[in-house]
């Protein structure tokens, strides 16, 4: 009877019982988080640039074009710092 209970408990652990599957899930969530941060950074850069361009009454999106690479560089630098600190 005890062996049957133990076997049924092992089956109920599901996806997280396998360490290999768990590590794949952790990697997936890590990179999905990075992708979301990059997307959010670019959205903030575009919206901030468009707002500044609108406030200054500029016809060409000068600040939008400037802020996107600046924010992208900042994101990549932060990513570099995060990766280098984990070693």
ABEGO torsion letter per residue (X at the ends): XAAAAAAAAAAAAEAAABAAAAAAAAAAAAAAAAAAAAAAAAAAAAAAAAAAAAAAGBABBAAAAAAAAAAAAAAAAAAAAAAAAAX
